[in-house]
Amino acid sequence: MADIVAYKILTAAELTELEESAFDGAPVDIADGYIHLSTAAQLTETADKHFAGQSDLWVAAVDLGALGDAVRWEESRGGQLFPHLYGPLTLDMVIAYGPVERGDDGTVQLPVSG
């Protein structure tokens, strides 16, 4: 079975938090009670809607398969199912991360693990 991967866009300060200990969520995550994640297909729309005009952003690829019941797929924007992480995000859950970069067509490029 293929790995199930979701993505989290982080500010530079949030990335530092993740690297140094654990990421408990952005203010919207904390208010909602879970960390918002996106599928690859949802990532560009998430970046455009929630991070427009911001720079120094990072994208982390999260291995959902290892998280078990901590991840729930719940309806959100436009009736789509989004992965939500109930608990902190730690670096051992992340399989790759890198700066948010866009392709020629404007889509957010997925991070590549080495």
N, CA, C and O atoms as CSV, one atom per row, in Angstrom:
chain,resi,resn,atom,element,x,y,z
A,1,MET,N,N,0.848,-1.199,0.000
A,1,MET,CA,C,0.000,0.000,0.000
A,1,MET,C,C,0.880,1.243,0.000
A,1,MET,O,O,1.865,1.310,0.735
A,2,ALA,N,N,0.530,2.219,-0.815
A,2,ALA,CA,C,1.311,3.451,-0.909
A,2,ALA,C,C,1.196,4.268,0.373
A,2,ALA,O,O,0.186,4.219,1.076
A,3,ASP,N,N,2.236,5.004,0.651
A,3,ASP,CA,C,2.200,5.887,1.811
A,3,ASP,C,C,1.121,6.939,1.612
A,3,ASP,O,O,0.888,7.407,0.497
A,4,ILE,N,N,0.473,7.299,2.695
A,4,ILE,CA,C,-0.521,8.366,2.664
A,4,ILE,C,C,0.176,9.604,3.205
A,4,ILE,O,O,0.623,9.629,4.352
A,5,VAL,N,N,0.264,10.632,2.368
A,5,VAL,CA,C,0.998,11.847,2.727
A,5,VAL,C,C,0.065,13.043,2.665
A,5,VAL,O,O,-0.742,13.174,1.744
A,6,ALA,N,N,0.187,13.916,3.662
A,6,ALA,CA,C,-0.512,15.199,3.661
A,6,ALA,C,C,0.537,16.281,3.884
A,6,ALA,O,O,1.700,15.982,4.157
A,7,TYR,N,N,0.125,17.523,3.768
A,7,TYR,CA,C,1.075,18.634,3.790
A,7,TYR,C,C,0.614,19.727,4.743
A,7,TYR,O,O,-0.580,19.981,4.904
A,8,LYS,N,N,1.598,20.364,5.368
A,8,LYS,CA,C,1.341,21.495,6.266
A,8,LYS,C,C,2.231,22.641,5.837
A,8,LYS,O,O,3.444,22.476,5.709
A,9,ILE,N,N,1.634,23.808,5.612
A,9,ILE,CA,C,2.400,25.014,5.329
A,9,ILE,C,C,2.732,25.674,6.658
A,9,ILE,O,O,1.864,25.856,7.512
A,10,LEU,N,N,4.004,26.031,6.820
A,10,LEU,CA,C,4.509,26.603,8.066
A,10,LEU,C,C,5.227,27.915,7.800
A,10,LEU,O,O,5.854,28.090,6.755
A,11,THR,N,N,5.132,28.832,8.748
A,11,THR,CA,C,5.976,30.022,8.706
A,11,THR,C,C,7.376,29.609,9.170
A,11,THR,O,O,7.564,28.507,9.685
A,12,ALA,N,N,8.339,30.486,8.989
A,12,ALA,CA,C,9.701,30.175,9.438
A,12,ALA,C,C,9.741,29.932,10.943
A,12,ALA,O,O,10.443,29.031,11.401
A,13,ALA,N,N,9.001,30.718,11.718
A,13,ALA,CA,C,8.969,30.538,13.172
A,13,ALA,C,C,8.330,29.200,13.543
A,13,ALA,O,O,8.780,28.533,14.475
A,14,GLU,N,N,7.291,28.811,12.821
A,14,GLU,CA,C,6.644,27.527,13.090
A,14,GLU,C,C,7.558,26.364,12.735
A,14,GLU,O,O,7.571,25.347,13.428
A,15,LEU,N,N,8.333,26.513,11.644
A,15,LEU,CA,C,9.286,25.476,11.272
A,15,LEU,C,C,10.353,25.314,12.354
A,15,LEU,O,O,10.728,24.192,12.697
A,16,THR,N,N,10.834,26.418,12.883
A,16,THR,CA,C,11.817,26.360,13.968
A,16,THR,C,C,11.234,25.632,15.171
A,16,THR,O,O,11.911,24.815,15.794
A,17,GLU,N,N,9.987,25.925,15.498
A,17,GLU,CA,C,9.301,25.248,16.603
A,17,GLU,C,C,9.262,23.736,16.347
A,17,GLU,O,O,9.536,22.946,17.251
A,18,LEU,N,N,8.923,23.338,15.122
A,18,LEU,CA,C,8.877,21.930,14.750
A,18,LEU,C,C,10.255,21.287,14.889
A,18,LEU,O,O,10.381,20.194,15.441
A,19,GLU,N,N,11.277,21.961,14.392
A,19,GLU,CA,C,12.628,21.411,14.427
A,19,GLU,C,C,13.179,21.299,15.853
A,19,GLU,O,O,13.939,20.380,16.157
A,20,GLU,N,N,12.798,22.224,16.714
A,20,GLU,CA,C,13.368,22.263,18.063
A,20,GLU,C,C,12.616,21.384,19.055
A,20,GLU,O,O,13.219,20.893,20.009
A,21,SER,N,N,11.331,21.173,18.860
A,21,SER,CA,C,10.585,20.352,19.819
A,21,SER,C,C,9.388,19.714,19.132
A,21,SER,O,O,9.477,18.581,18.660
A,22,ALA,N,N,8.283,20.420,19.069
A,22,ALA,CA,C,7.064,19.957,18.408
A,22,ALA,C,C,6.237,21.173,18.022
A,22,ALA,O,O,6.294,22.213,18.678
A,23,PHE,N,N,5.471,21.029,16.953
A,23,PHE,CA,C,4.596,22.096,16.490
A,23,PHE,C,C,3.195,21.798,16.986
A,23,PHE,O,O,2.589,20.797,16.603
A,24,ASP,N,N,2.680,22.676,17.846
A,24,ASP,CA,C,1.352,22.495,18.424
A,24,ASP,C,C,0.255,23.134,17.589
A,24,ASP,O,O,-0.929,22.953,17.875
A,25,GLY,N,N,0.636,23.878,16.562
A,25,GLY,CA,C,-0.351,24.469,15.663
A,25,GLY,C,C,-0.235,25.968,15.560
A,25,GLY,O,O,0.242,26.644,16.471
A,26,ALA,N,N,-0.688,26.474,14.418
A,26,ALA,CA,C,-0.823,27.905,14.205
A,26,ALA,C,C,-2.032,28.368,15.010
A,26,ALA,O,O,-2.806,27.534,15.480
A,27,PRO,N,N,-2.215,29.677,15.181
A,27,PRO,CA,C,-3.372,30.147,15.946
A,27,PRO,C,C,-4.705,29.548,15.486
A,27,PRO,O,O,-5.539,29.207,16.325
A,28,VAL,N,N,-4.922,29.414,14.186
A,28,VAL,CA,C,-6.183,28.835,13.695
A,28,VAL,C,C,-6.287,27.361,14.083
A,28,VAL,O,O,-7.376,26.877,14.394
A,29,ASP,N,N,-5.161,26.646,14.065
A,29,ASP,CA,C,-5.167,25.238,14.467
A,29,ASP,C,C,-5.544,25.103,15.938
A,29,ASP,O,O,-6.386,24.285,16.309
A,30,ILE,N,N,-4.910,25.911,16.756
A,30,ILE,CA,C,-5.158,25.861,18.202
A,30,ILE,C,C,-6.621,26.201,18.497
A,30,ILE,O,O,-7.257,25.561,19.334
A,31,ALA,N,N,-7.148,27.219,17.799
A,31,ALA,CA,C,-8.552,27.607,17.999
A,31,ALA,C,C,-9.507,26.484,17.600
A,31,ALA,O,O,-10.534,26.283,18.249
A,32,ASP,N,N,-9.170,25.746,16.526
A,32,ASP,CA,C,-10.049,24.684,16.032
A,32,ASP,C,C,-9.843,23.355,16.756
A,32,ASP,O,O,-10.691,22.467,16.672
A,33,GLY,N,N,-8.725,23.213,17.467
A,33,GLY,CA,C,-8.483,21.995,18.229
A,33,GLY,C,C,-7.757,20.897,17.470
A,33,GLY,O,O,-7.671,19.767,17.950
A,34,TYR,N,N,-7.236,21.211,16.302
A,34,TYR,CA,C,-6.477,20.246,15.507
A,34,TYR,C,C,-5.591,21.006,14.533
A,34,TYR,O,O,-5.811,22.189,14.271
A,35,ILE,N,N,-4.580,20.312,13.994
A,35,ILE,CA,C,-3.690,20.909,12.999
A,35,ILE,C,C,-4.265,20.616,11.619
A,35,ILE,O,O,-4.469,19.461,11.244
A,36,HIS,N,N,-4.521,21.684,10.873
A,36,HIS,CA,C,-5.048,21.577,9.516
A,36,HIS,C,C,-3.956,21.084,8.576
A,36,HIS,O,O,-2.863,21.649,8.538
A,37,LEU,N,N,-4.248,20.046,7.829
A,37,LEU,CA,C,-3.352,19.536,6.797
A,37,LEU,C,C,-4.092,19.557,5.469
A,37,LEU,O,O,-5.314,19.706,5.435
A,38,SER,N,N,-3.357,19.410,4.382
A,38,SER,CA,C,-3.948,19.382,3.045
A,38,SER,C,C,-3.370,18.222,2.255
A,38,SER,O,O,-2.230,17.814,2.477
A,39,THR,N,N,-4.163,17.693,1.332
A,39,THR,CA,C,-3.633,16.721,0.386
A,39,THR,C,C,-2.819,17.478,-0.658
A,39,THR,O,O,-2.840,18.708,-0.699
A,40,ALA,N,N,-2.107,16.743,-1.492
A,40,ALA,CA,C,-1.342,17.383,-2.572
A,40,ALA,C,C,-2.269,18.195,-3.470
A,40,ALA,O,O,-1.914,19.292,-3.903
A,41,ALA,N,N,-3.451,17.660,-3.748
A,41,ALA,CA,C,-4.409,18.345,-4.625
A,41,ALA,C,C,-4.985,19.610,-3.992
A,41,ALA,O,O,-5.427,20.508,-4.709
A,42,GLN,N,N,-4.987,19.694,-2.667
A,42,GLN,CA,C,-5.561,20.835,-1.948
A,42,GLN,C,C,-4.520,21.892,-1.580
A,42,GLN,O,O,-4.879,22.999,-1.178
A,43,LEU,N,N,-3.244,21.561,-1.714
A,43,LEU,CA,C,-2.174,22.396,-1.173
A,43,LEU,C,C,-2.112,23.800,-1.776
A,43,LEU,O,O,-1.991,24.777,-1.037
A,44,THR,N,N,-2.191,23.918,-3.081
A,44,THR,CA,C,-2.091,25.233,-3.716
A,44,THR,C,C,-3.254,26.128,-3.305
A,44,THR,O,O,-3.056,27.308,-3.016
A,45,GLU,N,N,-4.464,25.578,-3.278
A,45,GLU,CA,C,-5.625,26.371,-2.856
A,45,GLU,C,C,-5.472,26.826,-1.399
A,45,GLU,O,O,-5.828,27.954,-1.057
A,46,THR,N,N,-4.945,25.949,-0.549
A,46,THR,CA,C,-4.700,26.314,0.850
A,46,THR,C,C,-3.693,27.461,0.928
A,46,THR,O,O,-3.900,28.421,1.670
A,47,ALA,N,N,-2.618,27.363,0.174
A,47,ALA,CA,C,-1.604,28.426,0.173
A,47,ALA,C,C,-2.201,29.740,-0.309
A,47,ALA,O,O,-1.961,30.791,0.284
A,48,ASP,N,N,-2.979,29.679,-1.383
A,48,ASP,CA,C,-3.574,30.896,-1.943
A,48,ASP,C,C,-4.588,31.525,-0.991
A,48,ASP,O,O,-4.657,32.748,-0.875
A,49,LYS,N,N,-5.361,30.704,-0.323
A,49,LYS,CA,C,-6.434,31.200,0.547
A,49,LYS,C,C,-5.922,31.702,1.892
A,49,LYS,O,O,-6.386,32.729,2.386
A,50,HIS,N,N,-4.973,30.990,2.487
A,50,HIS,CA,C,-4.582,31.293,3.864
A,50,HIS,C,C,-3.197,31.931,4.015
A,50,HIS,O,O,-2.855,32.406,5.098
A,51,PHE,N,N,-2.397,31.948,2.945
A,51,PHE,CA,C,-1.028,32.453,3.064
A,51,PHE,C,C,-0.681,33.469,1.979
A,51,PHE,O,O,0.497,33.730,1.735
A,52,ALA,N,N,-1.688,34.044,1.327
A,52,ALA,CA,C,-1.461,35.002,0.245
A,52,ALA,C,C,-0.621,36.172,0.738
A,52,ALA,O,O,-0.884,36.733,1.802
A,53,GLY,N,N,0.379,36.531,-0.035
A,53,GLY,CA,C,1.210,37.687,0.278
A,53,GLY,C,C,2.282,37.428,1.321
A,53,GLY,O,O,3.091,38.314,1.596
A,54,GLN,N,N,2.312,36.245,1.906
A,54,GLN,CA,C,3.329,35.936,2.913
A,54,GLN,C,C,4.555,35.334,2.230
A,54,GLN,O,O,4.450,34.655,1.208
A,55,SER,N,N,5.703,35.598,2.816
A,55,SER,CA,C,6.940,35.023,2.295
A,55,SER,C,C,7.598,34.195,3.398
A,55,SER,O,O,7.107,34.146,4.525
A,56,ASP,N,N,8.693,33.559,3.068
A,56,ASP,CA,C,9.437,32.710,4.001
A,56,ASP,C,C,8.536,31.625,4.591
A,56,ASP,O,O,8.482,31.412,5.802
A,57,LEU,N,N,7.829,30.946,3.677
A,57,LEU,CA,C,6.956,29.841,4.067
A,57,LEU,C,C,7.621,28.519,3.713
A,57,LEU,O,O,8.442,28.442,2.799
A,58,TRP,N,N,7.255,27.494,4.444
A,58,TRP,CA,C,7.791,26.157,4.267
A,58,TRP,C,C,6.638,25.180,4.141
A,58,TRP,O,O,5.542,25.432,4.643
A,59,VAL,N,N,6.885,24.067,3.470
A,59,VAL,CA,C,5.880,23.011,3.369
A,59,VAL,C,C,6.502,21.712,3.866
A,59,VAL,O,O,7.595,21.322,3.455
A,60,ALA,N,N,5.770,21.056,4.765
A,60,ALA,CA,C,6.212,19.782,5.334
A,60,ALA,C,C,5.309,18.669,4.830
A,60,ALA,O,O,4.086,18.804,4.832
A,61,ALA,N,N,5.916,17.566,4.399
A,61,ALA,CA,C,5.187,16.368,4.004
A,61,ALA,C,C,5.076,15.467,5.230
A,61,ALA,O,O,6.082,15.097,5.835
A,62,VAL,N,N,3.854,15.123,5.585
A,62,VAL,CA,C,3.577,14.375,6.808
A,62,VAL,C,C,3.085,12.970,6.452
A,62,VAL,O,O,2.160,12.813,5.655
A,63,ASP,N,N,3.705,11.961,7.042
A,63,ASP,CA,C,3.327,10.565,6.825
A,63,ASP,C,C,2.104,10.231,7.677
A,63,ASP,O,O,2.222,9.979,8.876
A,64,LEU,N,N,0.937,10.232,7.052
A,64,LEU,CA,C,-0.302,9.972,7.790
A,64,LEU,C,C,-0.431,8.515,8.205
A,64,LEU,O,O,-1.072,8.212,9.211
A,65,GLY,N,N,0.161,7.626,7.452
A,65,GLY,CA,C,0.050,6.213,7.744
A,65,GLY,C,C,0.578,5.844,9.116
A,65,GLY,O,O,0.105,4.889,9.733
A,66,ALA,N,N,1.552,6.595,9.595
A,66,ALA,CA,C,2.160,6.305,10.897
A,66,ALA,C,C,1.387,6.933,12.057
A,66,ALA,O,O,1.721,6.688,13.216
A,67,LEU,N,N,0.376,7.725,11.774
A,67,LEU,CA,C,-0.286,8.488,12.828
A,67,LEU,C,C,-1.554,7.844,13.377
A,67,LEU,O,O,-2.067,8.274,14.410
A,68,GLY,N,N,-2.055,6.836,12.710
A,68,GLY,CA,C,-3.214,6.101,13.213
A,68,GLY,C,C,-4.415,6.987,13.483
A,68,GLY,O,O,-4.807,7.801,12.647
A,69,ASP,N,N,-4.997,6.817,14.667
A,69,ASP,CA,C,-6.231,7.519,15.035
A,69,ASP,C,C,-6.042,9.013,15.300
A,69,ASP,O,O,-7.025,9.724,15.509
A,70,ALA,N,N,-4.810,9.500,15.297
A,70,ALA,CA,C,-4.579,10.930,15.517
A,70,ALA,C,C,-5.025,11.756,14.314
A,70,ALA,O,O,-5.190,12.971,14.425
A,71,VAL,N,N,-5.224,11.106,13.165
A,71,VAL,CA,C,-5.665,11.802,11.953
A,71,VAL,C,C,-7.112,11.437,11.666
A,71,VAL,O,O,-7.499,10.269,11.686
A,72,ARG,N,N,-7.896,12.467,11.400
A,72,ARG,CA,C,-9.290,12.268,11.002
A,72,ARG,C,C,-9.525,13.044,9.706
A,72,ARG,O,O,-9.077,14.181,9.556
A,73,TRP,N,N,-10.226,12.416,8.789
A,73,TRP,CA,C,-10.612,13.077,7.543
A,73,TRP,C,C,-11.979,13.691,7.768
A,73,TRP,O,O,-12.961,12.991,8.015
A,74,GLU,N,N,-12.027,15.031,7.677
A,74,GLU,CA,C,-13.268,15.739,7.992
A,74,GLU,C,C,-13.605,16.740,6.887
A,74,GLU,O,O,-12.728,17.292,6.222
A,75,GLU,N,N,-14.900,16.948,6.722
A,75,GLU,CA,C,-15.381,17.850,5.681
A,75,GLU,C,C,-15.044,19.286,6.025
A,75,GLU,O,O,-15.161,19.725,7.170
A,76,SER,N,N,-14.622,20.002,4.997
A,76,SER,CA,C,-14.288,21.409,5.173
A,76,SER,C,C,-14.636,22.134,3.885
A,76,SER,O,O,-15.696,21.907,3.303
A,77,ARG,N,N,-13.752,22.995,3.448
A,77,ARG,CA,C,-13.932,23.859,2.291
A,77,ARG,C,C,-14.614,23.152,1.118
A,77,ARG,O,O,-14.078,22.189,0.568
A,78,GLY,N,N,-15.775,23.629,0.748
A,78,GLY,CA,C,-16.475,23.110,-0.419
A,78,GLY,C,C,-16.885,21.655,-0.310
A,78,GLY,O,O,-17.093,20.992,-1.326
A,79,GLY,N,N,-17.005,21.150,0.910
A,79,GLY,CA,C,-17.405,19.764,1.100
A,79,GLY,C,C,-16.274,18.759,0.943
A,79,GLY,O,O,-16.492,17.552,1.053
A,80,GLN,N,N,-15.057,19.254,0.685
A,80,GLN,CA,C,-13.914,18.359,0.543
A,80,GLN,C,C,-13.523,17.762,1.895
A,80,GLN,O,O,-13.720,18.383,2.940
A,81,LEU,N,N,-12.969,16.557,1.861
A,81,LEU,CA,C,-12.413,15.956,3.066
A,81,LEU,C,C,-10.961,16.375,3.213
A,81,LEU,O,O,-10.161,16.236,2.287
A,82,PHE,N,N,-10.633,16.890,4.394
A,82,PHE,CA,C,-9.272,17.319,4.708
A,82,PHE,C,C,-8.747,16.484,5.865
A,82,PHE,O,O,-9.505,16.123,6.765
A,83,PRO,N,N,-7.443,16.173,5.850
A,83,PRO,CA,C,-6.856,15.488,6.994
A,83,PRO,C,C,-6.588,16.480,8.125
A,83,PRO,O,O,-6.014,17.547,7.908
A,84,HIS,N,N,-7.007,16.114,9.325
A,84,HIS,CA,C,-6.793,16.943,10.517
A,84,HIS,C,C,-6.012,16.111,11.531
A,84,HIS,O,O,-6.370,14.967,11.813
A,85,LEU,N,N,-4.959,16.683,12.069
A,85,LEU,CA,C,-4.120,16.001,13.049
A,85,LEU,C,C,-4.516,16.460,14.446
A,85,LEU,O,O,-4.403,17.639,14.780
A,86,TYR,N,N,-4.980,15.522,15.250
A,86,TYR,CA,C,-5.359,15.808,16.631
A,86,TYR,C,C,-4.178,15.457,17.528
A,86,TYR,O,O,-4.045,14.324,17.992
A,87,GLY,N,N,-3.336,16.437,17.758
A,87,GLY,CA,C,-2.124,16.268,18.549
A,87,GLY,C,C,-1.008,17.055,17.904
A,87,GLY,O,O,-1.187,17.608,16.819
A,88,PRO,N,N,0.141,17.116,18.552
A,88,PRO,CA,C,1.251,17.890,18.018
A,88,PRO,C,C,1.890,17.212,16.805
A,88,PRO,O,O,1.831,15.993,16.649
A,89,LEU,N,N,2.493,18.024,15.964
A,89,LEU,CA,C,3.271,17.543,14.830
A,89,LEU,C,C,4.731,17.520,15.249
A,89,LEU,O,O,5.272,18.540,15.677
A,90,THR,N,N,5.369,16.373,15.131
A,90,THR,CA,C,6.778,16.250,15.491
A,90,THR,C,C,7.596,15.915,14.249
A,90,THR,O,O,7.070,15.410,13.258
A,91,LEU,N,N,8.880,16.203,14.322
A,91,LEU,CA,C,9.752,16.047,13.167
A,91,LEU,C,C,9.801,14.596,12.679
A,91,LEU,O,O,9.995,14.356,11.487
A,92,ASP,N,N,9.630,13.635,13.572
A,92,ASP,CA,C,9.667,12.235,13.137
A,92,ASP,C,C,8.451,11.845,12.298
A,92,ASP,O,O,8.457,10.785,11.673
A,93,MET,N,N,7.415,12.673,12.271
A,93,MET,CA,C,6.242,12.434,11.432
A,93,MET,C,C,6.441,13.004,10.024
A,93,MET,O,O,5.686,12.684,9.106
A,94,VAL,N,N,7.452,13.840,9.864
A,94,VAL,CA,C,7.700,14.563,8.620
A,94,VAL,C,C,8.696,13.778,7.770
A,94,VAL,O,O,9.789,13.449,8.231
A,95,ILE,N,N,8.314,13.480,6.533
A,95,ILE,CA,C,9.201,12.713,5.665
A,95,ILE,C,C,10.027,13.605,4.733
A,95,ILE,O,O,11.016,13.152,4.156
A,96,ALA,N,N,9.628,14.862,4.586
A,96,ALA,CA,C,10.384,15.833,3.788
A,96,ALA,C,C,9.839,17.219,4.083
A,96,ALA,O,O,8.667,17.375,4.425
A,97,TYR,N,N,10.690,18.222,3.951
A,97,TYR,CA,C,10.213,19.597,4.008
A,97,TYR,C,C,11.159,20.501,3.255
A,97,TYR,O,O,12.333,20.186,3.063
A,98,GLY,N,N,10.622,21.636,2.830
A,98,GLY,CA,C,11.415,22.600,2.080
A,98,GLY,C,C,10.636,23.879,1.917
A,98,GLY,O,O,9.466,23.959,2.291
A,99,PRO,N,N,11.297,24.894,1.350
A,99,PRO,CA,C,10.614,26.174,1.158
A,99,PRO,C,C,9.460,26.039,0.169
A,99,PRO,O,O,9.503,25.223,-0.751
A,100,VAL,N,N,8.430,26.855,0.379
A,100,VAL,CA,C,7.322,26.873,-0.571
A,100,VAL,C,C,7.830,27.499,-1.863
A,100,VAL,O,O,8.276,28.647,-1.892
A,101,GLU,N,N,7.751,26.716,-2.917
A,101,GLU,CA,C,8.133,27.168,-4.249
A,101,GLU,C,C,6.989,26.831,-5.187
A,101,GLU,O,O,6.259,25.860,-4.982
A,102,ARG,N,N,6.846,27.650,-6.219
A,102,ARG,CA,C,5.749,27.441,-7.164
A,102,ARG,C,C,6.295,27.117,-8.545
A,102,ARG,O,O,7.328,27.631,-8.974
A,103,GLY,N,N,5.558,26.244,-9.224
A,103,GLY,CA,C,5.902,25.905,-10.592
A,103,GLY,C,C,5.472,27.003,-11.542
A,103,GLY,O,O,4.863,27.990,-11.131
A,104,ASP,N,N,5.787,26.828,-12.800
A,104,ASP,CA,C,5.424,27.817,-13.821
A,104,ASP,C,C,3.920,28.050,-13.883
A,104,ASP,O,O,3.472,29.134,-14.259
A,105,ASP,N,N,3.138,27.036,-13.515
A,105,ASP,CA,C,1.680,27.167,-13.545
A,105,ASP,C,C,1.113,27.705,-12.236
A,105,ASP,O,O,-0.104,27.822,-12.093
A,106,GLY,N,N,1.990,28.037,-11.270
A,106,GLY,CA,C,1.546,28.626,-10.008
A,106,GLY,C,C,1.269,27.625,-8.905
A,106,GLY,O,O,0.974,28.024,-7.779
A,107,THR,N,N,1.356,26.333,-9.196
A,107,THR,CA,C,1.084,25.345,-8.160
A,107,THR,C,C,2.255,25.234,-7.192
A,107,THR,O,O,3.416,25.368,-7.578
A,108,VAL,N,N,1.928,24.987,-5.933
A,108,VAL,CA,C,2.948,24.778,-4.916
A,108,VAL,C,C,3.630,23.443,-5.206
A,108,VAL,O,O,2.971,22.420,-5.391
A,109,GLN,N,N,4.955,23.473,-5.241
A,109,GLN,CA,C,5.736,22.272,-5.488
A,109,GLN,C,C,5.881,21.468,-4.205
A,109,GLN,O,O,6.100,22.034,-3.134
A,110,LEU,N,N,5.761,20.163,-4.311
A,110,LEU,CA,C,5.873,19.289,-3.150
A,110,LEU,C,C,7.337,19.121,-2.768
A,110,LEU,O,O,8.201,19.060,-3.643
A,111,PRO,N,N,7.628,19.044,-1.463
A,111,PRO,CA,C,9.012,18.841,-1.048
A,111,PRO,C,C,9.483,17.444,-1.434
A,111,PRO,O,O,8.694,16.501,-1.489
A,112,VAL,N,N,10.768,17.327,-1.697
A,112,VAL,CA,C,11.363,16.054,-2.107
A,112,VAL,C,C,12.307,15.595,-1.007
A,112,VAL,O,O,13.162,16.351,-0.545
A,113,SER,N,N,12.139,14.342,-0.595
A,113,SER,CA,C,13.059,13.807,0.415
A,113,SER,C,C,14.317,13.307,-0.272
A,113,SER,O,O,14.296,12.907,-1.436
A,114,GLY,N,N,15.419,13.339,0.478
A,114,GLY,CA,C,16.708,12.964,-0.111
A,114,GLY,C,C,17.040,11.601,0.008
A,114,GLY,O,O,18.102,11.182,-0.453
